[in-house]
Amino acid sequence: MVLAALGSAGPASAEAPRTSGPATAEPAGGLGRRTPQGDPKPQAVTGRSAVLFPTKITRKPAGVGADGEGAELAPIAGQLDALLADAAQDLGLVLDLDERGQAPEEAELPALAGSLGGTLIVPSVRARDDEIELRIVLVEAASPELRVRIERTSRVDLPVRAVVMLRDLVTALRASPVRKEEPTRAPAGTLTYPAKSAGRTALGVNATLFGGLLGYSIQRASGSEDPRLLYPLLAVGAGGGLVMSILAAEEWDVGVGSAWFLASGAWWPTLAGHLIYAGRFGGSGGEGEQWTAGLVAGTTGLTLSTLGLALRGMSEGGALLAHSGGGLGLVFGGMTEALVRGNVDAFPIAGMGYGAGLGWLGAAALAVHWRPAAHRVVAMDLGALLGGLGGAALGSPLLLDGPTETQQRAWVGLTGGMTLAGAAIGWLMTKPKAEPAKKPRKQAHDLVEGAMPVFGVIGQSIVGERRAPVVGLSWSGALR
């Protein structure tokens, strides 16, 4: 088959000259194919209309050699016609068999290609002593240039060389898809493109620190205090985290939001595990169990955040929302425990741990499906901070002179309520403003554009040579 000949064809011999014509341009749009009745038929999208002329036998000039010179090439020319037809179709060309006939002179080929609206292929052979000279001319529509390839080869290698020559010509044609008569236009779109894995720095820093923390947690959970075990675990953990972050950044496009979302899944659950264990079992359990709880919670949070990124990418606002959920949950969890106990002197460790874990989990789940603006999340956090400080300051008189449980609960409630109010105000203040609806146009004498009240000197009173300013209120503007 022709494809087998394409794969096994080698380079031409050293003594066989090969010349190529200049590159031509590819015509834009699809080309039509004619039926015997003359009606145009749409061409296949993947094909290009082409006309393959019968192979010409070029004879020696008159008076040179025998009169029947070239007759022995007639069978070879017929074989080349069938072989080149199969090769052209294998290369994606759609042959127009209705236009076959004797090829015109080469000077007329560009005009004929333009009138037919396709590609012309003109092969010719000539006997050169014991070899055969094969010449293939390819002409593209709407181009005055000819692509020519000439080779001398033996009769045995002629079929293979013919297929390779046609393949080279068609491949070079497809490599120049811009038409000459049309100016080359700059590609539309942005001038710059964001770099791949823009969050590689944030991912690398957090992964290195968290890897070191994992190594330290393993050492503390084992109950060993031997530095010969501590430092190797720190090095292995930090180095492993850095290597994993580099591999992840090379394999996937890790954005800044995705990197910080993964960081939130590592740090907040780890902190929550430590706080919960310290608040619930700090007096009865050993130190190693607390580090084990933090290790388990941190790896669980990191796994959940990775699954969230697998479902959908993460924006910078979503990553901030996850961190904000962990921070606000930490604060409100501690307030809730203090409100229940009615004692603000005891540090609410367990409540802060539960709040941090549940707050991060809820905010992270929300961030997977919702893309808030980053500045709105920051405004909400700042509003919560200012509101909480203001509420604590306003309720500080309740904590004077040995406050009761009721007074302490009132102070915590006031602080928490002001924190929520500040967060809501910060969120609403950064809400995008809707464009006002256009009001119906009033009459020109009733509408004043840019009218502003002015209080001050609005005129001057002149009596003879005496002048005095006139002070009052004026309203001026341009009528439209």
C-alpha positions as CSV (number, residue, x, y, z in Angstrom):
1,M,0.0,0.0,0.0
2,V,1.1,3.6,-0.4
3,L,1.4,4.2,3.3
4,A,3.9,1.4,3.6
5,A,5.9,2.9,0.8
6,L,5.9,6.2,2.7
7,G,7.2,4.6,5.9
8,S,10.0,2.6,4.2
9,A,11.2,5.3,1.8
10,G,14.8,6.4,2.4
11,P,16.7,9.5,1.2
12,A,17.7,9.9,-2.4
13,S,21.1,8.9,-3.7
14,A,23.9,11.3,-3.6
15,E,24.2,11.7,-7.4
16,A,20.5,12.3,-7.9
17,P,19.9,16.1,-7.9
18,R,16.8,17.4,-6.2
19,T,15.4,20.8,-6.6
20,S,12.4,22.4,-5.0
21,G,10.3,25.4,-5.9
22,P,9.4,28.2,-3.6
23,A,6.6,27.8,-1.1
24,T,3.1,28.7,-2.0
25,A,0.2,29.8,0.1
26,E,-2.8,27.7,1.1
27,P,-6.2,28.9,-0.2
28,A,-8.8,29.9,2.3
29,G,-12.1,28.1,2.6
30,G,-13.3,24.8,1.2
31,L,-13.1,23.9,-2.5
32,G,-16.0,22.5,-4.5
33,R,-16.0,19.3,-6.6
34,R,-17.9,19.1,-9.8
35,T,-20.3,16.3,-10.8
36,P,-20.7,15.2,-14.5
37,Q,-23.8,17.4,-14.7
38,G,-21.7,20.5,-13.7
39,D,-23.4,21.0,-10.3
40,P,-21.0,21.9,-7.5
41,K,-20.7,19.4,-4.7
42,P,-19.4,20.4,-1.3
43,Q,-15.9,19.1,-0.5
44,A,-15.2,17.1,2.7
45,V,-13.9,19.3,5.5
46,T,-10.6,17.4,5.9
47,G,-9.8,17.2,2.2
48,R,-8.5,19.5,-0.4
49,S,-9.6,19.5,-4.1
50,A,-6.9,18.4,-6.5
51,V,-6.5,17.5,-10.2
52,L,-3.9,14.9,-11.1
53,F,-2.9,15.1,-14.8
54,P,-1.6,12.0,-16.6
55,T,2.1,11.5,-16.5
56,K,3.8,13.2,-19.4
57,I,6.6,11.4,-21.3
58,T,9.3,14.0,-22.2
59,R,11.1,12.9,-25.3
60,K,14.5,14.1,-26.7
61,P,14.6,16.9,-29.2
62,A,13.7,16.0,-32.8
63,G,16.5,14.4,-34.8
64,V,18.2,13.0,-31.7
65,G,17.8,9.2,-31.2
66,A,15.2,6.9,-32.7
67,D,11.8,8.0,-33.6
68,G,10.2,5.6,-31.1
69,E,12.2,6.9,-28.1
70,G,10.1,7.1,-25.0
71,A,7.7,4.3,-26.0
72,E,9.2,2.0,-23.3
73,L,8.1,4.6,-20.7
74,A,4.4,4.3,-21.5
75,P,3.8,1.4,-19.1
76,I,5.8,3.1,-16.4
77,A,3.7,6.3,-16.8
78,G,0.5,4.3,-16.4
79,Q,1.7,2.7,-13.2
80,L,2.7,6.1,-11.9
81,D,-0.8,7.5,-12.6
82,A,-2.4,4.8,-10.4
83,L,0.3,5.1,-7.7
84,L,0.1,8.9,-7.4
85,A,-3.7,8.8,-7.3
86,D,-3.6,6.5,-4.3
87,A,-0.9,8.5,-2.6
88,A,-2.8,11.8,-3.1
89,Q,-5.9,10.3,-1.5
90,D,-3.9,8.9,1.4
91,L,-2.5,12.4,1.9
92,G,-6.0,13.8,2.3
93,L,-6.5,15.2,-1.2
94,V,-9.8,14.8,-3.0
95,L,-9.2,14.1,-6.7
96,D,-11.4,15.7,-9.3
97,L,-11.5,13.1,-12.1
98,D,-13.7,15.2,-14.4
99,E,-10.8,17.6,-15.2
100,R,-8.2,15.0,-16.3
101,G,-6.7,15.6,-19.6
102,Q,-3.4,16.6,-21.1
103,A,-1.6,19.1,-18.9
104,P,-1.1,22.6,-20.4
105,E,2.2,24.4,-20.5
106,E,3.7,25.3,-17.2
107,A,3.2,29.0,-17.8
108,E,-0.6,28.4,-18.0
109,L,-0.8,26.2,-14.8
110,P,-1.3,29.1,-12.3
111,A,-4.2,30.5,-14.3
112,L,-5.8,27.1,-14.6
113,A,-5.4,26.4,-10.9
114,G,-7.1,29.7,-10.1
115,S,-10.1,29.0,-12.5
116,L,-10.6,25.5,-11.1
117,G,-10.1,26.6,-7.5
118,G,-7.9,23.7,-6.5
119,T,-4.4,22.1,-6.6
120,L,-2.9,20.8,-9.8
121,I,-0.4,17.9,-9.9
122,V,1.6,17.5,-13.1
123,P,4.1,14.5,-13.2
124,S,6.5,13.8,-16.0
125,V,9.2,11.2,-16.7
126,R,12.2,11.2,-19.0
127,A,14.8,8.5,-19.8
128,R,18.3,9.4,-18.7
129,D,20.7,6.6,-19.8
130,D,20.0,3.7,-17.3
131,E,18.0,5.9,-14.9
132,I,14.6,7.7,-15.1
133,E,14.2,11.4,-14.3
134,L,10.9,12.0,-12.5
135,R,9.6,15.6,-12.3
136,I,6.5,16.6,-10.3
137,V,5.0,20.1,-10.5
138,L,2.4,21.2,-7.9
139,V,0.4,24.4,-8.3
140,E,-1.9,25.9,-5.7
141,A,-4.9,28.0,-6.5
142,A,-4.6,31.8,-6.3
143,S,-0.8,31.6,-6.4
144,P,1.6,32.4,-9.3
145,E,4.3,30.1,-7.9
146,L,5.2,26.5,-8.9
147,R,6.4,23.8,-6.5
148,V,8.8,21.6,-8.4
149,R,10.7,18.5,-7.3
150,I,13.1,16.5,-9.6
151,E,14.9,13.3,-8.9
152,R,16.8,10.7,-10.9
153,T,16.4,7.1,-9.8
154,S,16.4,3.6,-11.1
155,R,13.3,1.9,-12.5
156,V,13.0,-0.3,-9.3
157,D,13.1,2.6,-6.9
158,L,10.8,4.9,-9.1
159,P,7.5,4.0,-7.3
160,V,8.9,4.7,-3.9
161,R,10.6,8.0,-4.9
162,A,7.4,9.2,-6.6
163,V,5.3,8.7,-3.4
164,V,8.0,10.4,-1.3
165,M,8.3,13.4,-3.7
166,L,4.5,13.9,-3.7
167,R,4.4,13.6,0.1
168,D,7.1,16.3,0.5
169,L,5.3,18.7,-1.8
170,V,1.9,18.3,-0.1
171,T,3.5,18.6,3.4
172,A,5.3,21.8,2.4
173,L,2.0,23.1,1.0
174,R,0.2,22.6,4.3
175,A,3.0,24.3,6.2
176,S,2.1,27.7,4.6
177,P,-1.6,28.3,5.4
178,V,-1.6,32.1,4.7
179,R,-2.7,33.4,1.4
180,K,-0.4,35.9,-0.3
181,E,-3.1,38.3,-1.4
182,E,-4.4,38.7,2.2
183,P,-2.3,40.6,4.7
184,T,-1.2,38.7,7.7
185,R,-3.2,39.8,10.7
186,A,-1.9,39.7,14.3
187,P,-3.7,37.1,16.4
188,A,-6.5,38.5,18.3
189,G,-6.6,38.2,22.1
190,T,-4.4,39.1,25.0
191,L,-0.8,40.1,24.5
192,T,0.4,38.2,27.6
193,Y,-0.6,35.0,29.1
194,P,-0.4,34.0,32.8
195,A,2.5,31.8,33.7
196,K,1.7,28.1,34.5
197,S,1.4,27.3,38.2
198,A,1.5,30.9,39.4
199,G,1.0,29.6,43.0
200,R,4.1,27.4,43.0
201,T,5.9,29.7,45.5
202,A,3.0,29.7,48.0
203,L,2.6,26.0,47.5
204,G,6.3,25.3,48.0
205,V,6.6,27.4,51.2
206,N,3.5,25.9,52.8
207,A,4.3,22.3,51.7
208,T,7.9,22.6,53.1
209,L,6.7,24.0,56.5
210,F,3.9,21.5,56.8
211,G,6.2,18.6,55.9
212,G,8.6,19.7,58.6
213,L,5.6,19.9,61.0
214,L,4.7,16.3,60.1
215,G,8.2,15.1,60.8
216,Y,8.2,16.9,64.2
217,S,4.7,15.5,65.0
218,I,5.8,11.9,64.2
219,Q,8.8,12.4,66.5
220,R,6.7,13.8,69.3
221,A,4.0,11.2,68.9
222,S,6.5,8.4,69.2
223,G,7.5,9.7,72.7
224,S,11.2,9.9,71.7
225,E,13.3,13.0,72.6
226,D,16.4,11.8,70.8
227,P,17.8,14.6,68.5
228,R,19.3,11.9,66.3
229,L,15.7,11.0,65.3
230,L,14.3,14.5,65.4
231,Y,16.5,16.2,62.8
232,P,16.4,13.5,60.2
233,L,12.6,13.5,60.4
234,L,12.5,17.3,60.1
235,A,14.8,17.1,57.0
236,V,12.8,14.3,55.4
237,G,9.5,15.9,56.0
238,A,10.5,19.3,54.8
239,G,12.3,18.0,51.8
240,G,9.5,15.6,50.9
241,G,7.0,18.5,51.1
242,L,9.1,20.7,48.8
243,V,9.7,17.9,46.3
244,M,6.0,17.0,46.2
245,S,5.1,20.7,45.7
246,I,7.5,21.0,42.7
247,L,6.1,17.8,41.1
248,A,2.5,19.0,41.6
249,A,3.3,22.4,40.1
250,E,4.9,20.8,37.0
251,E,2.1,18.3,36.5
252,W,-0.9,20.6,37.1
253,D,-1.5,24.3,36.7
254,V,-1.6,25.3,40.4
255,G,-2.9,28.9,40.8
256,V,-2.5,31.2,43.8
257,G,-6.0,30.4,45.0
258,S,-5.5,26.7,44.8
259,A,-2.2,26.8,46.7
260,W,-3.6,28.8,49.6
261,F,-6.7,26.6,49.7
262,L,-4.5,23.6,50.2
263,A,-2.7,25.5,52.9
264,S,-5.9,26.2,54.7
265,G,-6.8,22.5,54.6
266,A,-3.4,21.7,56.2
267,W,-3.1,24.4,58.9
268,W,-6.6,24.9,60.3
269,P,-7.5,21.3,60.9
270,T,-4.1,20.7,62.4
271,L,-4.7,23.5,64.8
272,A,-8.2,22.3,65.5
273,G,-6.9,18.8,66.4
274,H,-4.4,20.2,68.9
275,L,-6.9,22.5,70.5
276,I,-9.6,19.9,70.8
277,Y,-7.4,17.3,72.4
278,A,-5.8,19.9,74.7
279,G,-9.2,21.1,75.8
280,R,-10.8,17.7,76.2
281,F,-8.0,15.3,77.2
282,G,-5.1,17.6,78.1
283,G,-5.0,16.6,81.8
284,S,-5.4,12.8,81.3
285,G,-3.6,12.0,78.0
286,G,0.1,12.3,77.2
287,E,1.8,14.8,74.9
288,G,2.3,12.3,72.2
289,E,-1.4,11.7,71.8
290,Q,-2.0,15.4,71.3
291,W,0.5,15.5,68.4
292,T,-1.1,12.4,67.0
293,A,-4.5,14.1,67.0
294,G,-3.0,17.1,65.2
295,L,-1.3,14.8,62.7
296,V,-4.5,12.9,61.9
297,A,-6.6,16.1,61.6
298,G,-4.0,17.8,59.4
299,T,-3.7,14.9,56.9
300,T,-7.5,14.6,56.8
301,G,-8.0,18.3,56.1
302,L,-5.3,18.2,53.4
303,T,-7.1,15.2,51.8
304,L,-10.4,17.0,51.8
305,S,-9.0,20.2,50.3
306,T,-7.3,18.1,47.5
307,L,-10.7,16.4,46.8
308,G,-12.3,19.8,46.6
309,L,-9.7,21.0,44.1
310,A,-10.3,17.9,42.0
311,L,-14.0,18.7,41.7
312,R,-13.4,22.3,40.7
313,G,-10.6,24.9,40.6
314,M,-10.2,27.5,43.3
315,S,-10.2,31.3,43.1
316,E,-8.3,33.6,45.4
317,G,-11.5,34.8,46.9
318,G,-12.5,31.2,47.7
319,A,-9.1,30.5,49.3
320,L,-9.5,33.6,51.5
321,L,-13.0,32.5,52.4
322,A,-11.6,29.1,53.6
323,H,-9.0,30.9,55.8
324,S,-11.6,33.3,57.0
325,G,-13.9,30.5,58.0
326,G,-11.2,28.9,60.1
327,G,-10.3,32.2,61.8
328,L,-13.9,33.3,62.5
329,G,-14.8,29.8,63.6
330,L,-11.9,29.9,66.1
331,V,-13.2,33.2,67.6
332,F,-16.9,32.2,67.7
333,G,-16.1,28.8,69.0
334,G,-14.3,30.3,71.9
335,M,-17.1,32.8,72.5
336,T,-19.6,30.0,72.5
337,E,-17.8,28.0,75.1
338,A,-17.3,31.1,77.3
339,L,-21.0,32.0,76.9
340,V,-22.1,28.5,78.0
341,R,-19.8,28.4,81.0
342,G,-20.3,32.1,82.0
343,N,-16.6,32.4,82.8
344,V,-14.3,34.6,80.7
345,D,-11.3,33.8,82.8
346,A,-10.9,30.2,81.7
347,F,-9.3,29.9,78.3
348,P,-11.9,28.2,75.9
349,I,-9.4,25.8,74.2
350,A,-11.9,23.1,73.2
351,G,-14.5,25.5,71.9
352,M,-11.8,27.3,69.8
353,G,-10.7,23.9,68.4
354,Y,-14.3,22.9,67.4
355,G,-14.9,26.3,66.0
356,A,-11.8,26.3,63.9
357,G,-12.4,22.8,62.5
358,L,-16.1,23.3,61.7
359,G,-15.6,26.9,60.5
360,W,-12.9,25.8,58.0
361,L,-15.0,22.8,56.8
362,G,-18.1,24.8,56.2
363,A,-16.2,27.7,54.5
364,A,-14.2,25.3,52.3
365,A,-17.3,23.5,51.2
366,L,-18.9,26.8,50.3
367,A,-15.8,28.0,48.5
368,V,-15.8,25.0,46.2
369,H,-19.2,26.0,44.8
370,W,-19.0,29.8,45.2
371,R,-16.5,32.3,44.0
372,P,-16.6,35.4,46.1
373,A,-14.5,38.5,45.4
374,A,-11.3,38.6,47.4
375,H,-11.8,42.3,48.5
376,R,-15.2,41.5,49.9
377,V,-13.9,38.7,52.1
378,V,-11.1,41.0,53.4
379,A,-13.7,43.7,54.1
380,M,-15.8,41.2,56.0
381,D,-12.9,40.1,58.1
382,L,-11.8,43.6,58.9
383,G,-15.4,44.5,59.8
384,A,-15.6,41.5,62.1
385,L,-12.4,42.5,63.8
386,L,-13.4,46.2,64.3
387,G,-16.9,45.2,65.4
388,G,-15.6,42.7,67.9
389,L,-13.1,45.2,69.4
390,G,-15.8,47.8,69.6
391,G,-18.3,45.4,71.3
392,A,-15.6,44.4,73.8
393,A,-14.9,48.0,74.6
394,L,-18.5,48.9,75.0
395,G,-19.2,46.0,77.3
396,S,-16.0,46.4,79.4
397,P,-17.9,48.0,82.3
398,L,-19.8,44.7,82.8
399,L,-16.5,43.1,83.9
400,L,-15.7,45.5,86.7
401,D,-15.9,44.7,90.4
402,G,-16.3,40.9,90.4
403,P,-18.7,40.3,87.5
404,T,-21.4,37.6,87.9
405,E,-21.9,34.8,85.3
406,T,-24.8,36.8,83.8
407,Q,-22.6,39.9,83.4
408,Q,-19.9,37.8,81.8
409,R,-22.4,36.2,79.4
410,A,-23.7,39.6,78.5
411,W,-20.2,40.8,77.7
412,V,-19.5,37.8,75.5
413,G,-22.9,38.1,73.8
414,L,-22.3,41.8,73.1
415,T,-18.8,41.2,71.7
416,G,-20.1,38.3,69.5
417,G,-23.1,40.3,68.3
418,M,-20.9,43.3,67.4
419,T,-18.5,41.0,65.6
420,L,-21.3,39.6,63.4
421,A,-22.6,43.1,62.8
422,G,-19.2,44.3,61.7
423,A,-18.8,41.4,59.4
424,A,-22.2,42.0,57.8
425,I,-21.5,45.8,57.4
426,G,-18.1,45.1,55.8
427,W,-19.7,42.6,53.4
428,L,-22.5,44.9,52.4
429,M,-20.4,48.0,52.0
430,T,-18.3,46.3,49.3
431,K,-21.4,45.1,47.4
432,P,-21.2,46.2,43.7
433,K,-23.5,49.1,43.0
434,A,-26.2,48.5,40.5
435,E,-26.5,50.9,37.6
436,P,-29.4,53.2,38.2
437,A,-32.3,53.0,35.8
438,K,-32.6,55.8,33.3
439,K,-35.4,58.2,34.3
440,P,-37.7,59.6,31.6
441,R,-36.4,62.8,30.1
442,K,-38.0,65.9,31.3
443,Q,-38.5,69.1,29.3
444,A,-35.5,71.3,28.7
445,H,-36.7,74.2,30.8
446,D,-37.3,72.0,33.8
447,L,-34.0,70.1,33.9
448,V,-30.8,71.7,35.1
449,E,-27.6,69.7,34.6
450,G,-24.9,69.9,37.3
451,A,-27.0,72.2,39.5
452,M,-25.3,72.9,42.9
453,P,-26.3,75.3,45.7
454,V,-23.8,78.0,46.5
455,F,-23.7,80.1,49.6
456,G,-21.5,83.2,49.6
457,V,-21.1,86.3,47.5
458,I,-23.6,86.1,44.7
459,G,-23.4,89.6,43.3
460,Q,-22.4,93.3,43.9
461,S,-24.5,96.4,44.8
462,I,-23.3,99.6,43.1
463,V,-24.5,103.0,44.2
464,G,-22.6,105.8,42.5
465,E,-19.0,105.2,43.4
466,R,-19.8,103.0,46.3
467,R,-19.7,99.2,45.9
468,A,-20.8,96.5,48.4
469,P,-21.0,92.6,48.0
470,V,-24.3,90.8,48.1
471,V,-24.2,87.6,50.2
472,G,-26.9,85.0,49.8
473,L,-27.8,81.5,48.5
474,S,-27.8,80.7,44.8
475,W,-28.6,77.7,42.7
476,S,-27.1,77.6,39.2
477,G,-26.5,75.0,36.5
478,A,-26.7,74.4,32.8
479,L,-30.1,73.7,31.1
480,R,-30.2,70.7,28.8
